[in-house]
Amino acid sequence: MKALVISPDPDVRRQLRVALQAVERRSGRPWTYLEATDGVEGIKTAWRELPDVVVADEIASRAGAFAVAKDLTGATQRFPGAVVIVLARSQDEWLARWSGADAWLNRPLDAFALADTVSELVGTEVG
């Protein structure tokens, strides 16, 4: 399995990786982790590497998480992986829906909720 985390904040990228590592540990399947510091880099990396899941921080710079999701899910041939957005404000849930994201979670980030969400989306049993 392969995951891409997108955030300008190295602490947020670390938190996202830690949450995803819970899915890896519980499933027993090895994961590869990719990182991008902004949305433009994230979109390029996603299309080049085709990860199973992209987790984007809403505050990603140079094309935020909504632009990432819209690019990946709105393409002529839809991106094959799942796209998850971590929202800074619950009021932005409508933007997450509009962008085509497969799922979204609100801050503060609940690592268990992210792991459960990603597990459901990529078909990995968590328990």
N, C-alpha and C positions, 0 to 999 in steps of 0.2 A: 504494500500500500504506500501511497505517496500523498503528502499534505503540503500545501503552501500557506504560509501565514504572512499577512500583509499589515504592517503598521510602521509609522515613523518612529515609534517609541520602542527601544530595545527591551524595556521591561514588559511591555504588553506582548511583544513577540515571544518572550520567554514564558509568560503566563499561558499563552495559547499553546505553545509546544508542550508544556507540562500537562495541560488538560488533555491534549491529544495523545500523549504518552500513556495516559491511563487506558485509553482505548487499545493501544498497542499491547500493553502488558496484559490486560484482561483477555484479549483475543489470542495472544500467543503468536500473532503474525507480525513480522518485522515491518517497520515503517521507515520511509525516507522523508526528511523534513527539509523543505525549501523555504527561503525567506525573501521578502521584498520590502523595501522601506517606503515605497509609494505605489499608488495605483497604476501608474504608467508601467513601471517595472513589473508590477504584479500581473498585469494583463499579458505582457510579453512572455513572462515566465510561465504563466498558466497555459498559454497556447503552445509554447515550445515543449514543456514538460508533461502536460496533460495529467496533473495530479488527480487523485480520487476525490479530494476535497480542498476547497479554497476557503480559508477563514480570514475575512477582511475586517479590520478595525474601521469603524465609520469615519474616524478622523484621518484616515490615510490621505496624504497630500498628493498633489498633482494627479488628479482623478481619484476621488474618494471611493469608498466601498460601493456606493450606489452605481457609480460609473463602471466599476469593475464588474458588478453583477449584471448590469444592463448589457455590457459588451459581451460577456461570456454566455449569458442565457438568451440574448436577443439575436445572436448570429444566425446566419442562414442555416448552418449546420451547428446546432446547439452544442455547447461545451459538454463533454461527456461526464464530468465530475459534478459534485455537489458544491453549491456556493452558500456560505454562511456569513452573515454580517453580525458584528458586535456593535450594538447601537449605544451611542452616548446618551440619547434621550428617547424615552418611550414614545414621545410624540412623533418620532420619525418612522414608526412601524409602517405607515402608509407608503413611505418612500421605499422601504425594503420590499414591500409587496409589489409596488410599481416596477422596481428594478428587476424583478424576476428571481430574487434570491430564494433558495430552497428553504431557508430557515433563518431566523434572527433571534438574538438574545439581547437582553438589556444589561447595561452596567448597573451595579457592579457585577463583574463577571463571576458566574458560578461555574467553577471548573467541572463539577459533576454534571450539571445541566448541559454544558458544551459537549462533554464526552458522550452523554446519552444521546444528544441530538445527532452528533456526527456518526455514532454507532448505528443509529436507525437509518441515516441517509446512505451510508456506504455498506449496509448489510453486515455489520460486525456485531456479534453478540457481546454485550457488556453485562457483567453481573458478578 
